[in-house]
Amino acid sequence: MEKRLAVIIFTLTSVFIGKEVFGAVYGDFINQYVTGETVTGDVNSLAEGIALIVRPTNISEYTDISIKIKGMLLKDVVLNKEEVKKGWDEEEKLCEGEPLRNMTVASGNACTAFLISENQVMTAGHCVYMMAGTTPNSGMSERTLCERMNFVFGVRKARIIDGGFEVLKSNQYKCGKIEKVVAREDGLDFAVIRLDRPVKNRTIFTLGNEEEMREGDDVFSLGHPRGGALSYTSGSVTSGYGDFKLKSNLDTFSGNSGSPVMNYSTNEVIGILIQGRDDFRSVGGRSCQELAKYDDSVYGETVLRMSEIKKYR
């Protein structure tokens, strides 16, 4: 597949000479921070409509006009936390020499959302429950779920500071109301959130239709891998997967859940990222993990079809 958008593309070897690329990898790395030097035109405009979802407890006042999102370096994150909780294994972090060790990420859980109207965002349904540390069958009220997630636009590489990100206060929005949330085990997984106030001067995404998409068609996505600074990745549709899902070879992480997946030809959203393969793998004989690399023709990241979402809105 031809990688055509205006973005810097790196091969696997370039990772090891200091280039800032990241993702659960299918073939070559196709993932890059969104800056004026790496993307242009429509992609930069679309990027303005992307928000990082974080817990309010991880946000604090920084200056009179800015907030700080608490963060840490990826090398300090326990990558197999769930296994450790279950008593299966000892703590594992990134191996020495891995290229992502000094990547700044938001502390705690994180997801991605995107503007679909002046005061609405869309994301993955499981993100709503994950941010609250609960499950769909817990009985937690929508009011409480809403109170446990904030939406912050403009979390870019240039906003990285020691211990996190500094962002303008005006870029932070609260959850006003959960208008729709679905997080089913079969993969129907999306949410529409009404924000506490209208968002001004940011791109509203056009919800398209994936029904004309075929295997090999070009797609791209914008989001916050592992809760890091806004990034761009491109790839293709690799298969139709079930009645309402697609597979793609986009290089994404956890944290990209809820990211829009766009048709390269139209810039319209054809689905949202809801699931992917493991970001990291344990290394045999070593108590650490390395970036997972996959053949780009096998499996892939799961995208919920926009036509299916529209049925339930």
C-alpha positions in Angstrom: 0.0 0.0 0.0 1.2 3.5 -0.9 1.7 5.8 2.2 0.7 9.1 0.7 -0.3 11.6 3.3 2.0 14.5 4.2 3.7 12.8 7.1 7.2 11.7 7.9 7.5 7.9 7.6 10.2 5.9 9.3 11.4 2.3 8.9 12.1 0.0 11.8 15.8 0.9 11.7 15.1 4.6 12.2 13.5 3.9 15.5 16.8 3.1 17.0 18.5 6.3 16.1 16.2 8.5 18.1 13.2 9.2 15.9 10.0 9.7 17.9 7.8 7.0 16.5 5.6 4.6 18.4 2.8 2.0 18.1 1.9 -1.7 18.1 3.7 -2.2 14.8 2.5 -3.7 11.5 5.5 -3.7 9.1 7.1 -0.3 9.0 6.4 2.3 11.7 3.8 4.7 10.4 3.2 6.8 13.5 4.4 10.3 14.4 3.7 13.2 16.7 1.5 15.8 15.1 3.5 19.0 14.6 3.8 21.6 11.9 6.8 19.7 10.5 5.2 16.3 10.3 1.7 16.9 8.9 0.2 19.6 6.9 -3.1 20.9 5.6 -6.2 18.9 6.3 -4.5 16.6 8.9 -3.4 19.6 11.0 -6.9 21.0 10.9 -8.5 17.7 11.8 -6.1 17.4 14.7 -7.6 20.4 16.4 -10.8 18.4 17.0 -9.1 15.6 19.0 -9.3 15.4 22.8 -7.4 13.4 25.4 -9.7 11.8 28.0 -8.2 11.9 31.5 -9.5 11.7 35.0 -10.1 15.0 36.7 -7.9 13.8 39.6 -4.9 13.8 37.3 -5.4 17.5 36.4 -4.2 20.4 38.5 -3.8 24.2 38.1 -0.4 25.1 36.8 -0.5 28.9 36.2 -3.2 31.5 36.0 -4.1 30.4 32.5 -2.9 26.8 32.3 -3.4 23.4 33.8 -1.1 20.4 34.2 -2.0 16.9 33.2 0.0 14.6 35.5 2.3 12.4 33.5 5.3 10.1 33.6 7.8 8.5 31.3 6.8 5.3 29.7 9.9 3.5 31.1 8.3 4.0 34.6 5.0 2.4 33.7 4.2 -1.1 34.8 3.1 -2.7 31.5 1.6 -5.9 32.9 -0.3 -4.4 35.7 -3.4 -6.6 35.4 -1.3 -9.7 35.5 0.5 -8.4 38.6 -2.8 -7.7 40.3 -3.8 -11.3 39.7 -0.6 -12.5 41.2 0.5 -14.1 37.9 3.9 -12.4 37.5 6.4 -9.8 38.8 6.2 -6.2 37.6 7.5 -5.7 34.1 8.5 -2.4 32.5 10.1 -1.5 29.1 13.5 -3.2 28.5 16.6 -1.1 28.4 17.3 0.2 24.9 13.7 0.2 23.8 13.0 3.4 21.8 9.9 4.5 23.7 11.3 4.7 27.2 11.4 8.5 27.3 8.0 9.0 25.9 5.8 11.2 28.2 2.3 9.8 28.8 -0.6 10.8 31.1 -0.7 9.0 34.4 -3.5 6.5 34.9 -6.0 5.5 32.3 -6.5 7.5 29.1 -8.5 7.4 25.9 -9.2 9.6 22.8 -12.3 11.4 21.7 -13.2 13.6 18.7 -15.7 16.4 18.0 -18.9 15.5 16.2 -20.7 18.7 16.9 -20.0 22.0 18.7 -20.6 20.4 22.1 -20.5 16.6 21.5 -17.6 14.2 21.3 -17.5 10.5 20.3 -15.3 7.8 21.8 -15.3 4.1 22.6 -17.9 3.0 25.1 -15.5 1.0 27.2 -13.5 4.2 27.8 -16.4 5.6 29.8 -16.2 2.7 32.2 -12.5 2.4 32.2 -12.0 6.0 33.2 -14.3 5.4 36.2 -12.6 2.2 37.1 -15.7 0.1 36.7 -17.6 -2.1 34.3 -20.9 -1.8 32.4 -22.8 -4.1 34.8 -21.6 -2.3 38.0 -24.6 -0.2 38.4 -22.6 3.0 38.6 -24.8 6.0 37.8 -24.3 8.0 34.6 -23.7 11.1 36.7 -20.8 9.4 38.5 -19.4 8.1 35.2 -19.6 11.6 33.8 -17.8 13.1 36.8 -14.8 10.8 36.3 -13.6 12.0 32.9 -12.5 15.3 31.5 -11.7 16.1 27.9 -8.6 18.2 27.0 -7.8 19.5 23.5 -4.4 20.6 22.3 -2.3 18.0 24.1 0.7 18.2 21.7 4.4 17.4 21.8 5.1 21.1 22.4 3.1 21.0 25.6 5.3 18.4 27.3 6.8 19.6 30.5 8.6 17.9 33.4 6.1 15.4 34.9 3.3 15.8 32.3 1.7 18.3 29.9 0.9 22.0 30.3 -2.3 23.0 28.5 -4.4 26.2 28.5 -7.3 26.1 30.9 -9.7 27.0 28.1 -8.8 23.7 26.4 -10.3 21.6 29.3 -13.9 20.5 29.2 -16.0 18.5 31.6 -18.5 15.8 30.8 -21.9 17.4 30.8 -24.0 14.4 30.0 -23.6 10.9 28.6 -26.0 10.9 25.8 -25.3 7.3 24.6 -23.0 4.6 25.8 -22.8 1.0 24.5 -20.0 -1.4 25.5 -21.1 -4.9 24.6 -18.9 -8.0 24.7 -19.5 -8.6 21.0 -17.6 -5.4 20.1 -20.4 -2.9 19.8 -18.5 -0.2 21.6 -19.1 3.6 21.4 -20.3 6.6 23.4 -21.5 10.1 22.6 -20.8 12.7 25.3 -22.2 16.2 25.6 -19.6 18.6 26.9 -20.2 21.2 29.6 -20.0 24.0 27.1 -19.6 24.6 23.3 -16.1 24.2 21.7 -15.1 27.1 19.6 -12.7 27.2 16.6 -12.0 23.5 16.4 -12.7 21.0 13.6 -15.9 19.1 13.8 -15.5 15.7 12.1 -17.7 14.5 9.3 -19.2 11.1 10.0 -19.0 9.1 6.8 -19.8 5.6 5.6 -17.4 2.6 5.4 -19.6 0.5 3.2 -17.6 1.4 0.1 -14.3 0.6 1.8 -12.5 -2.5 0.5 -9.4 -4.5 1.6 -6.3 -2.4 0.8 -8.1 1.0 0.9 -6.1 3.7 2.7 -7.1 5.0 6.1 -5.5 7.2 8.8 -6.1 8.0 12.4 -5.4 10.7 15.0 -5.2 10.0 18.8 -3.3 9.8 22.0 -1.3 6.5 22.2 -0.8 5.5 25.9 -2.1 8.9 26.8 0.8 10.6 25.1 0.9 13.7 22.9 -1.3 13.7 19.8 -0.1 11.5 17.1 -0.9 10.5 13.5 -0.8 7.0 11.9 -1.8 5.7 8.5 -2.5 2.2 7.1 -5.1 0.3 5.2 -8.2 -1.8 5.7 -7.0 -5.4 6.0 -10.3 -7.2 6.2 -14.0 -7.0 7.0 -14.3 -8.5 10.5 -17.7 -9.7 11.5 -21.0 -7.9 10.9 -20.0 -4.5 12.3 -16.2 -4.4 12.6 -13.2 -3.9 10.3 -9.6 -4.8 10.7 -6.8 -2.4 9.9 -3.0 -2.3 10.1 -2.9 1.1 11.8 0.0 1.3 14.4 -1.9 2.2 17.6 -1.7 1.7 21.4 -4.1 1.5 24.2 -5.0 5.2 24.7 -5.9 5.3 21.0 -9.3 3.7 22.0 -12.0 6.0 20.7 -9.8 7.5 18.0 -11.5 8.3 14.7 -10.5 6.2 11.6 -10.7 8.3 8.4 -11.1 7.4 4.8 -7.9 8.8 3.2 -9.7 10.0 0.1 -12.5 11.9 1.9 -11.3 12.6 5.4 -14.6 11.3 6.6 -14.8 9.1 9.7 -15.5 5.5 8.7 -15.2 4.1 12.2 -13.6 4.3 15.7 -10.8 2.3 17.1 -12.1 -0.1 19.8 -9.5 -2.8 20.3 -6.0 -3.8 19.2 -3.3 -6.4 19.7 -0.8 -6.2 22.5 1.4 -3.1 22.5 4.3 -4.9 24.2 5.5 -8.5 24.6 7.4 -10.1 27.4 11.0 -11.1 26.4 11.9 -14.7 27.1 14.2 -15.0 30.1 14.0 -11.3 30.9 11.7 -9.5 33.4 10.9 -6.7 30.9 8.9 -6.0 27.8 9.6 -4.9 24.3 7.6 -3.2 21.6 5.4 -5.8 19.8 5.9 -6.1 16.0 3.6 -7.9 13.7 3.3 -9.0 10.1 1.1 -6.2 8.6 -1.0 -8.7 6.7 -2.1 -10.6 9.8 -4.9 -9.7 12.2 -4.8 -6.0 13.1 -6.6 -3.3 15.0 -10.3 -3.5 15.4 -12.5 -0.6 14.0 -16.2 -0.3 14.8 -18.0 0.6 11.6 -19.6 4.0 11.5 -22.7 2.6 9.7 -23.3 0.4 12.8 -22.9 3.4 15.2 -25.5 5.4 13.2 -28.1 2.7 13.8 -28.0 3.3 17.5 -27.6 7.0 17.8 
